[in-house]
Amino acid sequence: MPLFHRERHRTQHIGWLRAAVLGANDGIVSTASLVVGVAAADATHGAVLVAGVAGLVAGAMSMAAGEYVSVSSQSDTEKADLDRERGELAADNDHEHEELAAIYVDRGLDPELAKQVAVQMMAKDPLAAHARDELGISEMITVRPIQAALTSAVTFAVGAALPLLTVVISPVTYLIPVVAGTSLVFLALLGTLAAYTGGAPVVTGAVRVTFWGAIAMALTAGVGHLFGAVV
């Protein structure tokens, strides 16, 4: 008899992967765009570096706060739904059996088999059964606000550090093309890594983040050049 084999699926990476990719992508794009924009305004090398460092710190804190608030709101909603479901189970257990069986019927089970499955599932853990099959909440995808906030802040800082390091080692004369070019390479590598980890097409992932990064840097360079000429 063959041994039970637990398959590994990419969905287990969704939570941390989303926060990591979003943080690193924003770190590279926003910092590189900021640096290119300030440099296009004919600022000194020191001013460009200070602006980039300030952007790194502000961006990391903004990402952490925004991710924490957003994910906490989702967590609060999950908890409220679970509390309501817990009350419904206590108030009318028979109706909850019928409700769960109806869900299984909608998914293709025979009504009689659906009732049997509902009974067995609720015999083990009724709240978990309803959380998973009625509310779509499972342990694998349950949100974690602090983890998401820290992941976003750290990955943003790492992403932002890449164009800043380029600023430090790049000659002032070639600062804009070097920062823009290396940042696009970083974005392409990030998109490739994220797509590979998530099991998606790597070319699509790389092109997607690179395209929007190029647009962001082009726009901020234009704004910097415009304001630099005016000032």
C-alpha positions as CSV (number, residue, x, y, z in Angstrom):
1,M,0.0,0.0,0.0
2,P,1.5,3.4,-1.0
3,L,2.4,5.8,1.7
4,F,0.5,9.0,2.1
5,H,2.2,11.8,0.2
6,R,1.5,15.4,1.2
7,E,1.7,17.6,-1.9
8,R,3.4,21.0,-1.7
9,H,1.5,23.8,-3.2
10,R,2.6,27.4,-4.0
11,T,-0.4,28.9,-2.1
12,Q,1.4,28.4,1.2
13,H,3.8,31.2,0.1
14,I,1.1,33.7,-0.8
15,G,1.1,35.6,2.5
16,W,4.8,36.4,3.0
17,L,5.5,36.4,-0.8
18,R,3.0,39.2,-1.4
19,A,4.4,41.4,1.4
20,A,8.0,40.7,0.5
21,V,7.6,41.4,-3.2
22,L,5.5,44.5,-2.6
23,G,8.0,45.9,-0.1
24,A,11.1,45.2,-2.2
25,N,9.4,46.5,-5.4
26,D,8.3,49.7,-3.7
27,G,11.7,50.1,-2.2
28,I,13.5,49.9,-5.5
29,V,11.0,51.9,-7.5
30,S,10.3,54.7,-5.1
31,T,13.9,55.3,-4.0
32,A,15.3,55.0,-7.6
33,S,12.6,57.4,-8.8
34,L,13.3,59.8,-6.0
35,V,17.0,59.7,-6.6
36,V,16.6,60.1,-10.4
37,G,14.1,63.0,-9.9
38,V,16.3,64.9,-7.5
39,A,19.4,64.3,-9.7
40,A,17.5,65.6,-12.7
41,A,16.9,68.8,-10.9
42,D,20.7,69.4,-10.9
43,A,21.0,68.7,-7.1
44,T,24.5,68.0,-5.6
45,H,25.6,64.4,-5.1
46,G,25.2,64.8,-1.3
47,A,21.7,66.2,-1.7
48,V,20.7,63.2,-3.9
49,L,22.1,60.8,-1.3
50,V,20.3,62.5,1.6
51,A,17.0,62.5,-0.3
52,G,17.5,58.8,-1.0
53,V,18.2,57.9,2.6
54,A,15.3,59.9,3.8
55,G,13.1,58.1,1.3
56,L,14.3,54.8,2.6
57,V,13.5,55.5,6.2
58,A,10.1,57.2,5.5
59,G,9.1,54.5,3.0
60,A,10.0,51.6,5.3
61,M,7.9,53.1,8.1
62,S,5.1,53.9,5.8
63,M,5.1,50.4,4.4
64,A,5.1,48.8,7.9
65,A,2.3,51.1,9.2
66,G,0.2,50.7,6.1
67,E,0.6,46.9,5.9
68,Y,-0.1,46.5,9.7
69,V,-3.3,48.6,9.5
70,S,-4.5,46.9,6.4
71,V,-3.8,43.3,7.5
72,S,-5.1,44.1,11.0
73,S,-8.4,45.2,9.5
74,Q,-8.6,41.9,7.6
75,S,-7.8,40.0,10.8
76,D,-10.5,41.9,12.7
77,T,-13.0,40.9,10.0
78,E,-12.0,37.3,10.2
79,K,-12.3,37.3,14.0
80,A,-15.7,38.9,13.8
81,D,-16.9,36.3,11.3
82,L,-15.6,33.5,13.5
83,D,-17.3,34.9,16.6
84,R,-20.6,35.2,14.7
85,E,-20.2,31.6,13.4
86,R,-19.4,30.4,16.8
87,G,-22.7,31.9,18.1
88,E,-24.7,30.4,15.3
89,L,-23.3,27.0,16.0
90,A,-24.3,27.3,19.7
91,A,-27.8,28.7,18.8
92,D,-28.8,26.2,16.0
93,N,-26.5,23.4,15.4
94,D,-29.0,21.5,13.2
95,H,-29.3,24.4,10.8
96,E,-25.5,24.7,10.6
97,H,-25.4,21.0,9.6
98,E,-27.8,21.8,6.8
99,E,-25.9,24.9,5.7
100,L,-22.6,23.0,5.5
101,A,-24.3,20.1,3.6
102,A,-25.8,22.6,1.1
103,I,-22.3,24.0,0.5
104,Y,-21.0,20.5,-0.4
105,V,-24.0,19.9,-2.6
106,D,-23.2,23.1,-4.5
107,R,-19.7,21.8,-5.0
108,G,-21.0,18.6,-6.6
109,L,-21.7,16.0,-3.9
110,D,-24.8,14.0,-3.8
111,P,-27.2,15.4,-1.2
112,E,-27.1,12.3,1.0
113,L,-23.3,12.1,0.8
114,A,-23.1,15.8,1.5
115,K,-25.1,15.3,4.7
116,Q,-22.7,12.5,5.8
117,V,-19.7,14.6,5.1
118,A,-21.1,17.5,7.0
119,V,-21.9,15.4,10.0
120,Q,-18.4,13.9,10.1
121,M,-16.6,17.2,9.5
122,M,-18.6,18.9,12.3
123,A,-18.1,16.0,14.6
124,K,-14.3,16.7,14.6
125,D,-14.3,20.6,14.7
126,P,-17.5,22.4,13.7
127,L,-16.0,25.9,13.8
128,A,-13.0,24.9,11.7
129,A,-15.3,23.2,9.2
130,H,-17.5,26.3,8.8
131,A,-14.5,28.7,8.8
132,R,-12.9,26.8,6.0
133,D,-15.8,25.8,3.8
134,E,-18.3,28.6,4.5
135,L,-16.1,31.6,5.3
136,G,-13.0,30.6,3.3
137,I,-10.7,31.0,6.3
138,S,-8.0,28.5,6.9
139,E,-4.9,28.3,9.0
140,M,-2.7,28.5,5.9
141,I,-4.0,31.8,4.7
142,T,-4.9,33.4,8.1
143,V,-3.5,37.0,8.1
144,R,-0.6,37.9,10.5
145,P,-0.4,41.8,10.8
146,I,3.0,42.0,12.6
147,Q,4.6,39.5,10.3
148,A,3.3,41.4,7.2
149,A,4.4,44.7,8.6
150,L,8.0,43.6,9.5
151,T,8.3,41.8,6.1
152,S,7.2,44.9,4.2
153,A,9.5,47.2,6.2
154,V,12.6,45.0,5.9
155,T,12.1,44.2,2.2
156,F,11.4,47.8,1.4
157,A,14.7,48.8,3.1
158,V,16.6,46.1,1.3
159,G,15.1,47.2,-2.0
160,A,15.8,50.9,-1.4
161,A,19.4,50.2,-0.4
162,L,20.2,48.9,-3.8
163,P,19.8,52.2,-5.7
164,L,21.4,54.0,-2.8
165,L,24.5,51.9,-3.1
166,T,24.5,52.7,-6.8
167,V,24.4,56.4,-5.9
168,V,27.4,56.0,-3.6
169,I,29.6,54.3,-6.2
170,S,28.4,56.1,-9.3
171,P,30.1,59.2,-10.8
172,V,28.0,62.3,-10.6
173,T,28.1,62.7,-14.4
174,Y,26.5,59.3,-15.0
175,L,24.4,59.1,-11.9
176,I,21.0,59.1,-13.6
177,P,21.6,56.5,-16.3
178,V,23.5,54.2,-13.9
179,V,20.9,54.4,-11.2
180,A,18.0,53.9,-13.6
181,G,19.8,51.0,-15.5
182,T,20.8,49.1,-12.4
183,S,17.4,49.6,-10.8
184,L,15.7,48.1,-13.8
185,V,18.0,45.1,-13.6
186,F,17.2,44.8,-9.9
187,L,13.5,44.9,-10.7
188,A,13.8,42.3,-13.4
189,L,15.6,40.0,-11.0
190,L,13.0,40.6,-8.3
191,G,10.1,39.9,-10.7
192,T,11.9,36.7,-11.9
193,L,12.4,35.5,-8.3
194,A,8.9,36.3,-7.2
195,A,7.4,34.5,-10.3
196,Y,9.6,31.5,-9.8
197,T,8.8,31.2,-6.1
198,G,5.1,31.5,-6.9
199,G,5.2,29.1,-9.8
200,A,4.2,31.8,-12.3
201,P,5.8,32.5,-15.7
202,V,9.1,34.2,-15.0
203,V,9.2,36.4,-18.1
204,T,5.8,37.9,-17.4
205,G,6.8,38.6,-13.8
206,A,10.1,40.3,-14.8
207,V,8.5,42.4,-17.6
208,R,5.7,43.5,-15.4
209,V,7.7,45.0,-12.6
210,T,10.4,46.4,-15.0
211,F,7.9,48.2,-17.2
212,W,6.2,50.0,-14.3
213,G,9.5,50.8,-12.7
214,A,10.7,52.4,-15.9
215,I,7.5,54.5,-16.2
216,A,7.9,55.7,-12.6
217,M,11.6,56.8,-13.1
218,A,10.8,58.5,-16.4
219,L,8.0,60.5,-14.9
220,T,10.0,61.6,-11.8
221,A,13.0,62.4,-14.0
222,G,10.8,64.6,-16.1
223,V,9.3,66.4,-13.1
224,G,12.8,66.9,-11.6
225,H,14.1,68.3,-14.8
226,L,11.1,70.6,-15.1
227,F,11.4,72.0,-11.6
228,G,15.2,72.2,-11.8
229,A,14.9,74.4,-14.9
230,V,12.3,76.6,-13.2
231,V,14.2,77.0,-9.9
